[in-house]
Structures are given as C-alpha cells and as structure tokens.
C-alpha cells in the first residue's frame, strides 16, 4: 500500500480529522519485562501491519488517504511509574484525546505502566485504523513476541480499494452499481433536507468499569445454555431494561450492535487490522409481562435474522458512494442525540494465552473509546480467563456519571435476579 483512500467506516472514525477518536486497550501482566524486549516486539508488529507504517494526508477536497513511504518512525513507548491498580484508568482518560501526528505517523503507541512485578500495557491507536478485533490481534502478537522473539511474523498485502476485497463475480452482478448509486442519491437528499443540527454539547468523558467474577460469569453462561440463548442476548435484555429504568420516559428501548464484518468478507483475515463494523438495531420486544428468558430468546432470534440479512459486499460497495455525504454525516453524529440508548459492542471470548516464560497475563480490560458523538453511550464486554469484563463509556452532556452508575447497578441486579444469587457478586 503506497496510498489509498479511507473507506467509509474509516472516514467516520476519522471524524473531522481534528478531534481524536482513540482506542485504548489494556492488559495487566505479572512478571519481568524489559524495554528492549518491548522495542523488539513492537518493531516486528509494525513490520507486519501496513497501517502501522502509514500516515494520513488529505487531498484538496479534504478527503483523507493513507500514505506509506517507508519513513514512519518506530512505535513509541511511554514509560510511567505504577502507583496503584487504577492507574490504567487515569492514563486511559488522558490517551482518549491525546492526538497522533496523523501525517507523520506512526498511528500507534504503547504506554507501559511499570511496577516492580506488575505492569499494565496500554495499546493506543486511532479508531480509523483499528477495531476491537484489531486491538486483540495486536495484544496477542506483542505478548507472543515478548515470549518468543524469533518467531515468524510475516507481513501481508492490503487492499488498495474495496473492490480488491470483492470477488469478480459479485462485482459483475447486474444492479449492484444502480443500487449503490441510488443509495448515494438518497443519502444526499436526506442530509440536505434534515433540519440544521444542534450545537455539539461540551462535557467530560468518563468510563465506568466492572467485572463479573468467575463464579457469576460461569453461572450466567450455564443458565444461558439451559435457556437456549446467547450470553450477549441475555446481557442486552438486562442492560437495555436497566437503561430504560434509569431514563424512564426518555429511554428508547433501542441499542446498536456492531457486527464483525470479517465473517462476511473472507479477504479480511482475523489477524489483519481493519476498522469497519456494520450496525444492527435491537430492541427488547414482546409483552412487558413476558419473562426475562422469553425476551432473550426473541432477541437472539432477531440478532440471527438481522445479521443473516447483512451482505458484506453490498455494504462495502454502497459505502463508496456515500463519501460526498460523510462530512455531513459526521456533523450529524456530533450534534444529534439519535434515537437509541447506547451501543453495545461484544468483543467475545479473548483467545489469548495466560502463561508465558517470564510473565503471566493476569487480566484484560475491555476497550475504551471516548466518542465525540452527541450520544457517545457505549458498552463494551469481553471475556478472559473465565471472567466477563465491562467498560461503559459516556460523556456528562449525554448521561451523568451518577446515572451511569445507576445503569450499571440496575443491569447487574436484573442479571442477579435471574441467576437467583447475590453472594457471588
């Protein structure tokens, strides 16, 4: 990749090019690390992933594009002395809005919170080059290289246009060009007739973090298997009902669910960096008197049907026709509250080893991202070493910190009611 334009999903997370939208992904290690071993691991990871060797420029029309010229500096390591177990939260808050030199790169940095025997590694990157799966891949590779520095880490060739990821037989289908052009036309009409947006409200970004211990996590998984639902469906019901209870008549009973597009596009491998996830909309439907598990089963059915209806190739092709409207779309996201309560991103079970020769991976904290949208409410969940980990991101202009704590409490209480236990939490 010498040069390529950002695709639609990347452009949305690029926002206006001035407001940082950074992902922070954190892991806690116990054992011995050296700066030299970290330097070696980061150099190898950077040589594998083309986006870590690139910067972002803009053309005369303001459209951003990646540039790789072989002159990008090594990934920086910032060392911070460890004082407490909560240092990672304070450092994350700083890193959400700490800008990158987008033109020069690299678009990645590592923060090492260094203690005598315990350390946190914070992986920080602009969201326009990495999603949650990318962060998981980078962490897995860095830890693996710290343990076995001589292992192979071959680079891969990236696409120069979305068409490179789509089979010729799909590109030749009649109607694809007409359909995507029609969608583009309607997008321009939509943003031209929408009323002038409200001003973006100022507020303080924050995160609420919690874990479900191994006993509660195990009970939840076992109960979900018995009831024939996914853990994610159960969590959606619990926390969406919790949010509506907090917001009362201002609640929408609606959440947005990002979908892993890698499962739809074989050309995007699991160990590649990528930053675009289609969205489906979910609600807790049915009679208000229906029991929790009936609602979860219906929601699981809705998720299955809506994901099956997505066509990854159409999504990528259609997105290329929305570029003339992207700036208006980003402005809309920054100024409009939307009709949903929160976005719920499921990172799933993290398949990363715990034991290495000179250190042990104690825990992983779910992703944190301070979105600049007027409705930034985002719940992340991941599972590692038998424990579920949650981070809820918001901003005081959208939801007060006190309401966020209440949201967490009501969602957890709903789960514990169904598990018929309060001792394990």
Secondary structure, 3 states (H helix, E strand, C coil): CCEEECCHHHHHHHCCCCCCCEEEEEEEEEECCCHHHHHHHHHHHHHHCHHHHCEEEECCCCCEEEECCCCCCCCEEEEEECCCCCHHHHHHHHHHCCCCCCCCCCCCEEEEEECCCEEEEEEEEECCCCCHHHHHHHHHHHHHHHHCCCCCCCCCCCCCCHHHHCCHHHHCCCCHHHHHHHHHHHHHHHHHHCCCCCCCCCCCEEEEEEEECHHHHHHHHHHHHHHCCCHHHHHHHHHHHHHHHHHHHHCCCCEEEEECHHHCCCCCCCCCCCCCCEEEEECCCCCCCCCHHHHHHHHHHHHHHHHHHCCHHHHHHHHCCCHHHHHHHHHHHHHCCCCCCEEEEEEEECCCCCECCCEEEEEEEEEEECCCCCCCCEEEEEEECCEEEEEEEEECCCCCHHHHHHHHHHHHHHHHHHHCCCCCC
